């Protein structure tokens, strides 16, 4: 597995962890201690997720552009027309 794939997988895992933590935090049966621990987990995973997203953003910004197989001439896009002037 390539490095960008691992980074994407880690981002998805942290997003799922956060979703589950927010869902868990909505449970009215949680104790004060459990709420605090869940909020701490959210803070930690948010910081980690932010750093992974920044890494992904940097990689996307500086990744090499794909090389085109067919490089068209810049003149291919123009239509040339011969205009005849009035003769006479």
C-alpha positions as CSV (number, residue, x, y, z in Angstrom):
1,X,0.0,0.0,0.0
2,X,1.4,3.4,-0.9
3,X,1.9,6.2,1.5
4,X,-1.0,8.4,0.2
5,X,-3.3,5.4,0.6
6,X,-2.2,4.9,4.2
7,X,-2.7,8.6,4.9
8,X,-6.2,8.5,3.4
9,X,-7.0,5.4,5.4
10,X,-5.9,7.1,8.6
11,X,-8.0,10.2,7.9
12,X,-11.1,8.1,7.3
13,X,-10.4,6.1,10.5
14,X,-10.1,9.3,12.5
15,X,-13.2,10.8,11.0
16,X,-15.1,7.6,11.9
17,X,-13.7,7.7,15.4
18,X,-14.9,11.3,15.8
19,X,-18.3,10.5,14.5
20,X,-18.6,7.6,17.0
21,X,-17.3,9.8,19.8
22,X,-19.9,12.6,19.1
23,X,-22.6,9.9,19.0
24,X,-21.4,8.5,22.3
25,X,-21.3,12.0,23.8
26,X,-25.0,12.5,23.1
27,X,-25.9,9.6,25.4
28,X,-27.7,11.0,28.4
29,X,-26.6,8.0,30.6
30,X,-22.9,9.0,30.5
31,X,-21.2,9.9,33.8
32,X,-19.3,13.1,34.2
33,X,-16.0,11.2,34.0
34,X,-17.1,9.4,30.8
35,X,-18.1,12.7,29.2
36,X,-14.7,14.2,30.1
37,X,-12.8,11.3,28.7
38,X,-14.9,11.4,25.5
39,X,-14.2,15.1,25.1
40,X,-10.5,14.5,25.7
41,X,-10.5,11.8,23.1
42,X,-12.2,14.2,20.7
43,X,-9.6,16.9,21.3
44,X,-6.8,14.5,20.7
45,X,-8.2,13.0,17.6
46,X,-9.1,16.5,16.2
47,X,-5.5,17.6,16.5
48,X,-4.3,14.4,14.9
49,X,-6.9,14.7,12.1
50,X,-5.9,18.3,11.5
51,X,-2.3,17.4,11.0
52,X,-3.1,14.5,8.6
53,X,-5.4,16.8,6.6
54,X,-2.6,19.4,6.4
55,X,-0.2,16.7,5.2
56,X,-2.7,15.6,2.6
57,X,-3.2,19.2,1.5
58,X,0.5,19.7,1.1
59,X,0.9,16.6,-1.0
60,X,-2.0,17.5,-3.2
61,X,-0.6,21.0,-3.8
62,X,2.9,19.8,-4.7
63,X,2.2,16.5,-6.5
64,X,3.6,16.3,-10.0
65,X,1.1,16.8,-12.8
66,X,0.5,13.8,-15.0
67,X,2.4,13.8,-18.3
68,X,0.1,14.0,-21.3
69,X,0.8,11.3,-23.9
70,X,-0.3,13.5,-26.8
71,X,1.1,17.0,-26.7
72,X,-0.9,19.1,-29.3
73,X,0.7,21.9,-31.1
74,X,-0.5,25.3,-30.0
75,X,-1.6,26.0,-33.6
76,X,-4.0,23.1,-33.6
77,X,-6.6,25.2,-31.7
78,X,-6.8,28.0,-34.4
79,X,-8.9,27.8,-37.5
80,X,-7.2,29.6,-40.4
81,X,-9.3,31.0,-43.1
82,X,-8.1,32.6,-46.3
83,X,-10.0,35.8,-47.0
84,X,-10.2,37.0,-50.6
85,X,-10.4,40.7,-51.1
86,X,-12.4,42.5,-53.7
87,X,-10.7,42.0,-57.1
88,X,-11.9,44.3,-59.6
